[in-house]
Amino acid sequence: MTAPTTATRPRPLPGTGAASGVLETLAFFRDPGFAQRRFARHGNVFETRLLGQPLVFIRGERAITDLLADSRRVEGWWPASVRDLLGSRSLANRNGADHRARRRVVGQLFAAAALRRYSPVIVALVEELADELGQAQEPVALAERLRRFAFSVIAAVVLGLDGDDREALFADFEIWTKGLFSFPLAIPGSPFARALAARGRLLERLTVVLRRAQAQAAAGEPLVAGGLDLLAGGLDEAGLPLADDDVVEQLLLLLFAGYETTASSLSCLMLALLQHPPVEGWLREELAGLSWPPAAEQATTAYDPGHAPRLDAVVQEVMRLTPPVGGFFRRTTAPLVLDGVQVPAGRVVQVALAAHNRHGEALPSTEPPVDADLESFRPQRHLDGPCPVALLPFGGGERVCLGKALAELEIRLLAVGLLKRVDLELVSGQNLELQVIPSPSPRDGLLVRSRMAPGEVVA
Ligand code: HEM
């Protein structure tokens, strides 16, 4: 990232002129090029109004660096529906010392030692999915299977839940997720009201799971599965143990943050490979030199960028073109200058990652060709030298994604395991366009015909 700008005379904040924001809101939901078009017209920083909320959109390395440079001038922000469904105790809704204390506690779940503990569970879940796909007689909606896989990973490795308990949680999570970006009015029967009810049931179930782990710990029994013991002794900002209802809201956040995003990246990864056979062939050349399953002690490193640079390039390119989180937010608590534009205090700023990732402003002299090239899926660009766009799929600054290391591990293990064990083929005639809210996913569920790869048998 570049150094923060020190422009002396900031420009005023350009706006779309939207008064009520109704037309802008409709355009936002209908037009995938919504932000891109407005950036082209107004520059890298502009303000509009969505759902009655003034919103500043930014793209470009300079504006993003300026935003994240000084954490005292910004705070976290999420739309009201997300805020209400996550809950006021969730670290996503906290700021300052409150937020940092919870990040320290929850971060223990994703330390290197914890990932080593989780990796055999993830490998077993990949094997299970590969067996299921290898034996399928009918076309399978792969996106759906990958959602379940991603949910199983987080529910198994963090909560230590087995199959039936996971299924019970999964059903409510799907209801809860549908309410996340809906209109936050709890009219009976609306997605938001159903999601609020699901939230209540989820919190109850998570409380039971937490208490079970605490009882085991109190009885001196080792935890058989999961990482909840790693949270034991977690302290809040005043140095006091976190209350159970506090911990439970952090678990709810982790389950959500940990599966919706990862499931999206897995579906988009498989879709991209199936749509680009030459890239798949290029990646398979690398995989031919790697064995599956990995040796237990090497599972966290066997397919890392040092051992599998092509795989890393493919994952980066998928995250660039279809970022699982298309935009993240901050609210300014003091006036800020972003890429030379004055943004007043109290404004919500959206870092428009999806638009940012297709704009190669780092090379202004060659801008049109760079932007045209950035529209294409070309993983090799990440091996040729620095990418003309600074990629931030996991956000940045004090609120950077807590589960990045787990997500990356999970994506690598799944990609290698599936590509080595099963052959997949797209079913023709399906809609492969992506729905983008809450995270990109193929509209018809990514229908594939699958069979065991030659020489592979059910594990
Ligand atoms: C491909 C997968 C993932 C992507 C692309 C992703 C992306 C992001 C992004 C963009 C943010 C906002 C960062 C910011 O505001 O600067 C975020 C926050 C967060 N993510 Fe992830 N994430 C992924 C997977 C995960 C996983 C597996 C977990 C944990 C199980 C997780 C836990 C969190 C948490 C707890 C936060 C809130 C951090 C805070 O507010 O301090 N994420 N993630």
Residues whose N, C-alpha, C, O or C-beta is under 5 A from the ligand:
A	BS01	HEM	L91 A92 L254 A257 G258 T261 T262 S265 P324 V325 F328 F329 P393 F394 G395 G396 E398 R399 V400 C401 L402 G403 K404 L406 A407
